[in-house]
């Protein structure tokens, strides 16, 4: 990356008033966790009625499976508020789980064979059917087991006051909306160049249960009768075992501009794919998938980071981005941190925010096909064996040692963190902690998880189950303020009423609803 402009922007941001505007960004979290029974097997019960409707509840929904709750926070101007809301959701969910637990690991529990993983149910309304059919299509395309992998998504938007200030400082022929989108797309490119760093620092899935179907890979070893592991692995979730899906390997969506991104996405959601034509859309009167296109809808694209339109926009993402521009970034690289009851902690959020701002404030050259190939190779290499001593990563046609590169980048991110640390609130400390992990791979979560399994003689399944039980006890012993619990009760009731209203109003056929939905692109 070119750093002269970064140095200039940092000097400009050293002004107290300018820096204060940078600190007012919004943060949000989306956290997935499997529901399991007391023995650690995938739950086959329905989404708890007391949590409301997964279709219409703003904060408690499901992802792929009926047994995969997703906890969603609103955007907040502080990490403390974001994490407190997530904690409140955990307390509320624990109250309604009865004899079940939330699985603490990204890699799944003991799951049944393929077609026995239950798909999420959203009711009989057309929007509900669309969600369920989409998930059925994912199962046919990639297998249901892959959809049981969990993670944490971090959503971030820089403050509008900061954007206006930067727009004045760096005049552009673009409108303010397009200027913001242009800079966010630059941040995305820089993030993709550095996603390997988060995979190394926060990867927490170096092992998995043998019940998870996978072809034997040369970098995997048998830890015990129940566990596969990668001796130097960091995030098997982000490897070819998990979300680095071969079925999308030929799909190249450019992030070189918002227009390029939208053109690639539109092509993917409108172009039929022979592989999916073989599956078919309707069989015996039942939908197998929404369509035979390369992507059924935009959400099917697996990417470590996404540009996002306004959260409350009713249109499809491509249309909303075209009309409104990029409003925030969604980071999708984080594994569940099983050593924290929430699956994520404030130190991680501080660091990811500082990293995103580093990516935003740096110049960002376009990514050509050769660099994209290096990015893909790097991410996969770090996910599989990021802690290997002396590991070298491809960069610009050469190689550079992981530890050296990480140290150089972290030293620069530290300057961003210092700007965010107005009241010594932990940003610099978060970077210092990652510098320690860069020097000593044994400090990373992936190494610590393997060390726990070895020292306790526990399989992946045993360690994850015991951790899940401990975390459930922790949240079950906490109490919500009466007002917060009553508010969540009311949200659950309102969401069920809204689902019932949608089902009562579904007059048009599902076929017509789909035609209208896909016509929008």
N, C-alpha and C positions, 0 to 999 in steps of 0.2 A: 504493500500500500504506500501511496505517496503521503508524506507527513508534513510537508511545508504548510499546507492549508490547515491541517490539524493544529499545528503550533500557533498559527495566527488566530484561529478560532478560540483556542484555549486562552491565549493572551487577552482576547476580547471578553471572554467569559470570566476572567479573573476580576472584572468589575463586579462589585457586590450586588448591584441591582440586576445586572444581566444574569449572574449565576442564580439569583433567587428565582428568576422565572423558569430556569431549567429544572428546578426541584419540584415543580408542581405538576408533574406528569401523573397520569392515571394508570393504576395497576389493577389487574383482575386475574383470577385463576379459574381454571376448569380442571377438576380432578376426578379421574376415573378409578374405580375399585370394584373388583368382583365381589358379589355376595356369595358366601360359602356357608355350608352347614357346620355344625360344631366339630365335625371330623375333618373339615378342610376340603370337602367335595363340593363341586359347583352346585349352587342352589337351583332347584327346578320350581321353586314357588314363584308366584306373581310378585311384581313390584309392590311393596307394602302399601295398602290402601291409605294408611295414615300419612303417607308422604305425598298424597295428592296424585294428580295426573302427570305422567311422564311426558305427555304431549304438550301440555299447556303451562306447567309450573315453571316460573322463571329461574329457579335456583336448584331444583331437584328433578333431574330427568334421567334418562338411560342412554347409553351409547349403542353398541351393536346388539348386545344380548339383554334379555329381560333381567338377567342376573348381573348386569354391569351398570350400577348407578353412576351418575355423573353429577358432581356437586359444583355449582357455578356461582361465583361471587359477582356482585356488581363491581364496576370500576371505582376505585377509591384513590384519594390523593396521598395515601401513605401505605407502606407495607404492613404496619401494625393493624390498620383497619381491615385490610384485605385478609390477613391471616386470622384475625379475630372472627370475621364473618364465616370463614371456612371452618374454624373451630366450632362455632355455634351450629353450623349445619351438621357437623359430625356428631355433636351431642344430641341433636334432634333425631338424626338417623339412627343412632345407637338405641334410642328409646323405642323405636319402632321395628327393630330387627328381631325381637323375640329371641329365638335360639340360634340366630345366624350371626355371622361376622363379616366385616369388610377385610378382604385379603390385602396384606401389607406390601406385597411384591408386585412389580410390573409383569413379570412372567407368571403365568396362571397357576392355579391350584391343580388338583387332580381332576382333569376334565374328561368327559366322556368322548367317545369316538365321534368324528365329524358331525353328522347330521343330528346328533342328540344334544348339541349345544343350542339352547333355546334362543330364538330370535326375539327381539323386543316387540312387545304388543302395544299398539297405540289406539286401539278402538276402531270403530267402523266408519268414522268420517273419512272423507277423501284425503285430507292432509295426513291423517293417521295411517291410512292404507299406503300412501306414498312412502312414508318412512319405513314401514314394514317390508314392502316389496323391494325397496332399495337395499335393505339389509339382507333380504333373501338373495338378491343378486350378488352381493359381496360374498356370500357363502358359496355360491356356485362358481364365482370367478377365482377366489383366493383360498377357499376353505374356511370353515367356521372357526377353527381353532385359532387362526391368526388374529381373528377379531376379539379374542379374549385377552389380548395383551393390553396392559393399562399404562397410563402415563399422566403427567401433569402438563397443562398448557398455560403459559404465562402470556397475558395480554398487556400491551403497553402502548400508550400514546403520549407523545411529547405535548407540553402545554401550548395552547393556541397563542398565548402572549409571547412565548419563545419563538414560535413560527413567524409571527408578525415582526419581531425584532430582527430575526435572521433575514427575513425578506427585505427589510429596509437596508440592512448591512450589505447584502449581496443582491443588488438589483437584477431582475430577470425579465425577459419578455413574456414569461409565463404568468398566468393569473396566480393568485395566492393558492387556490385549490390545487392547480396543476404543479406549482412549485413544491407544495407539501408532498404530493404524490411522487414527484420526481426524486425528492430527497429520501422518502421512505423506500423507494425501489433501490436507491443506492445503498441504503442501510441493509436491505435484504441481501444484496450481492455481497457486501462485506461480511455479513453474518454467515452466509453460505461458505465463504472462504475460511471462516473461523469456527464453524460448528463442531469441528473435531475437538476443539478445546473444551467445550461443554460436555461432549461425550466422554472425554478423558476425566475431567474434574468431577462430574456428577453422575456418570454412569454407575448404576447400582443393580445391574442384572448380569453378573458373570456366570450364572448357573441357572438350571431349570430342571423341572421334573420330567422324568422319562415318559410320563403320560402325554406330554406335548409332542405331537408328531413332527418329525423333522428327518431329513436325509442325513445320514452320518457325514459329518464334515471333518476334514483332516486336522482342524485346530481344536476339536472337542476331545475331551478325555472323560473317562468314567471316574467320578469321585466315589460313588458307592453304588449299590444295586438300584437305587432310585434316582440318581442324579447325574446329568451331564454338566460339564463345566469347561470353560476356556481358561487355562492356567494364567494367561495374561489379559483375559478379556475384561472389558469395562461395561459395555452395554450391548448384550446380545439382542435386546429389544430393538436397537438401532442397526443391527447387522442383517445379513441375508436370511437369518433365522426368523427375524421379526419384520420390521416395516420396510427394510430395503428389498421390496418385493420384486422378484424377477419379471412378473407379469407387466410391470410398468417400466421396465428397464429401457424400453425403446421410446418411451414418452419423454420428450424434451420440451419442457415449458420454459421459455426464456424469461428471465427477470431483468433484461436489459432496459426495459421501459414498461410502463403500465400498458401501453398499447400492444407491445409484443406479448406480454403476459396474457392479456385478454384475448388476443388473436389465437394464441396457443390453446387456451382453455376452451374457447368457442369451437375450435376445430375438434378438440378431444370430445366434447359433449354433443357434437352433431355428426361425427363421422363413424359409420358403422364399421365394426371390427370383425373379421371372419372368425376369430377365436370365439367371440361371444355370440355370433350368429349360430354357431354350432349348438349353443346352449338352448337357444330359442327364447321367446318372450312369454308365450302362453303355452301351457301343456295341461291337457285335461281340464281346461277352464280355469287354471290357476296361474297367476303371474309368477314367473321365475325371476324376472328382473324387469327394470323399468323400460329398458331398450337394449339394443345390441351395440351401442356406441362405445368407443374406447373408454370413456368415463360415462357412467349413467347420469351423474350430476357432478357439480364442481367439488363437493366434499369428498369424492372418491380419490382425489389426487393426494397421494402421500408425500408431504413435503416437510422439511425440518422447520420452515417458517413460511407464513402466509401473509399477504397483504389483505386487510379486511376493510369492508365498507362500514358505515354506521350500523351499530348493533340492532337498532330498532327499524331498519329499512325493510319493507315487506317484499322487496323484489329479489330475484335470484342474484347471487353474488356477482356474476359478471355484469349484469345490468346495473346493479347498485354501485359497483366500482366505476363503471363507465360514467354514470350520472353524477356521482358524489365524490369520486376520488378515494384515495386511501385515508382511512381515519385512524387506524391503529395496526399494530403488528401482533401476530400470534406466533409465539415460540413454542415448538412442539417437540423439542429435543430432550426434555427432562424425564428421566425415569422416576418412579415412585421412590422416595428416600425412605426405606423401611426402618431406618434408625430414628426417624421423627414421626410421631403419631399422626401428623397432618400429611405426611408424605412429601413435605417441602418445608423449608424454614426461612427465616428472615435473612440469614446470611446468604443463602442462594439467591433470593430475590434481589438483594442489593447488588450482588455481583452481576446477575443477568441484566439488570437495568443499566449498570455502568458499562457493560459490554455493548449493549444496544446503542447507547449514546456514543460510545467510541466508534461504532460502525456508522452512525448517523453523521458524526462530525468529520469523519475522514472522507477524502475524495474516494470515489468508487469507480474504477475503470469498468468497461463492459467485460462480460465473461464470454470468451469464445469457446468453441467445442473442445479445444485442447485443454483449456483451464478447467472446464466442467468435468472432463474425464479425470483430471488430477483431484478435483474436489471429491468426486465420488470414490476414487481410490483411497483418498486420505480418510474419509469418514468410515469406510468399511474396515480399513486397516486398524484404526484406533478402536473401533467397536470390538473387533476380534482380539486384538493383542496390544492395546495401548500401553500396558505396563511392562512390555518386554524391555529388558535392559538394552540401552543403546538404540532403541527404535528410531529409524529415520523416516521422514515423511516426504513425499514428492512435492516440490514447489518450483514453479517456473522452469521445468525441464531438468532440474537437479534435485538433490535431496538435502534435507536439513534435519538435525536431531530434534526430536519432539521436545525434550527438556529445554534445549536452547531456545527454540522458537517460542515455546510457551512462556519462558522467562522474559523474553523481549516484549512480547505482546502484553503480558501482565504488568510490566513496568510502565507501559504507556497507559493502560487502563487505570492504573493507580492515580494518574493525573486527573482523569475524569472523576474518579471516586472522591478525590480531595475537594473538588468543586461541589459535590453533593453532600459533603460532611459538614454542613453549617454548624450543627450543634453536637459534633462528635458522635453521630448516630450510626456508626458502624460500617460505612461504605469502604473506607480505607482498610479497616480490619478485615473485611470480607475478601479484599484483594490479597492482603498479606497471607491470609489462610490458604488461598489458592496458590500463591507462590511457594508455600511450604509443600503443598501436594505436588507441584510441578517438579520440585527437587527430590521428593521422596514418594514414589508411587504407592508405598505401603500406607500412606495417609489417605488415599482415595477411598470412597465408599465401596467400590468393587473389591478392593484388597481386604478391607475390613470385614466384609460379608464372608469372603472365603476363609478368612482367619477364624471367624466365629464358628463356621461349620466344622473346620478342622479341630479347633480346640475343644469343642463340645461334642465332637463325634456325631454331629447332626447332619442329616440329609438336607437338601434344599427345602423339601416339603416340611420336614420337622421344624426347621428354624423359622420358616415363614408362618407356619401354623401357630407356633408358640408366640411369635411376635404379634400376630393378628389377635390372638386371645388377650395378650397384655394390653394392646391398644384399645380393644373393645372395653376391657375393664376400666381403663383410664377414662374414656369418654362417658361410660355409664355412671361413673362416680361424680361427674361434674353436673352442675345444674344451670340451666338457662335462667336469666332474669325473667320474671313472670311476664313482663311486657313483650319480650322477644319470643317466648314460647307461644303466647297468644297470637302474635302476629304471624308466626309460621303456621299455626293451626288454621288461621283465617286464609292464608295463601293456599294451603292444601285444599280447603273447602272450595274456594273460588276456582281453583284449577279444575277440580272435578266438575263443577257447574259449567265451566267454559267448554270442557270436552263434551259434556252432554248437549250443550247448545249447538256445537259444531255437528254432532251426529244427528241432531234433530233437523238441522238445516241442509244437510247433504242431499239436495234434490237432484243434482245432475249426476250422470253416470260417472264411474271412475275413468272410463275410457275418454270421455269428453273432458274431464278435469285434467287428465294427463296431456291431451292435445293443447289445451289452453296454457298449461304450465310450461311446456316445451316450446310453444310458439313465442314466448317472451324473449328468448335468446336470438 
